[in-house]
Amino acid sequence: MKNDSSIYNAKSFGSTSGSRNINSVDAVLHFLSYVEDVGAITAGKLYNSIKPLSLVYTMNNRELVKNSGIRKSAAAAICKAAAEKERIFEEYISLSDSDINFITIENKNYPKRLLNLYDKPMWLYVKGKLPGDEKKSVAIVGSRNATNYGRSMAEFLAGSLVKKGVEIISGMAIGIDGCSHRGALNQKDGSSYAVLGSGVNICYPKENFDIYCEMSKGRGGIISENIPKGNAVKSSFPIRNRLISGLSDLIIVVEAREKSGSMITVRHALEQGKEVYALPGRINDPMSRGCNRLISEGAGIIISVDDIIESLGLIRDKTLKIFQRDINILANNEKKVYSCFDLEPKYLEDVADESHLPVSEVMSIVLDLELRGYLIQISGNYYGRNINNLDDI
């Protein structure tokens, strides 16, 4: 149901969806978004060469190819779709009923960060908001099969950056993407933006329906080039990755294989001149090989959130150190045990060996630290630091 009180509905957003002119530029671009063989580059060629753009409704295959240089297959698809232009136009004027904004290259709200992309989208479907041009934004991406460590780090990094006024961009996939969104939304007034491989009316994956609802209702936004009811297909994900990096000032990779969708996002980021940071991991962990490879090839290494804050040109806050050790605080056994937990979770027996304390005493201390929120139990006698509570004890 449409929420008339929402400040994020199509009319107040500045979208021109709802215009009754089928020949308007926005209406024609909306029509082209329904043509299966027309992507950003093809649409850009049509937009730049055919004036008025509404002539695409009536041109034949040869005229479309001759006047715009598009592929013959795309021209044929446009001519076939033209027979459905009235039906597609009805979809266009009803977008605001679903609180969907159709933002085109001509709209004042079109993201400035995307304007310089050679394959910039000619349109975006949006539920909720778009990232603010005046705010810093960071993309956090990584593996769908993330470890507990990777998931917790994604949440921590997103939450810490949001506290500094940074907006978080990701792809809402399970794993690192979803944890990044959650980390942002867990903070008061935090916002996050998901760029989907499906349409904005399709929550994919369904496991993230709760954060999908939060972002679509104004705590960020749901963004896609695909028509609202378009299902996710494998080929759409690499294409959308250029928008994840394009909407961001900086990209963070948290756990990724050497060949993965995250690496496609990195490639787009580098082509766009964006800075890339990676979270280091164990050299024998497949989920860390991508990050470690990026670091070896010159990507920034995340030692603390300060690294990201500084790169964004924001004021550094030294209280945001991820792993902060001070040998002067190891005056008692409680602090000695806590200091044994570093980058990776550990078994109690290993902590006992490292701290030179009896296993029974280590167990008692660990259970107490868990109750106080400093440690979390991963499984059995396997514990790690709770990165949502990094205060020194």
Order of alpha helices (4+ residues) and beta strands (2+ residues): alpha-alpha-alpha-alpha-alpha-alpha-beta-beta-beta-alpha-beta-alpha-beta-alpha-beta-alpha-beta-alpha-beta-alpha-beta-alpha-alpha-beta-alpha-alpha-beta-beta
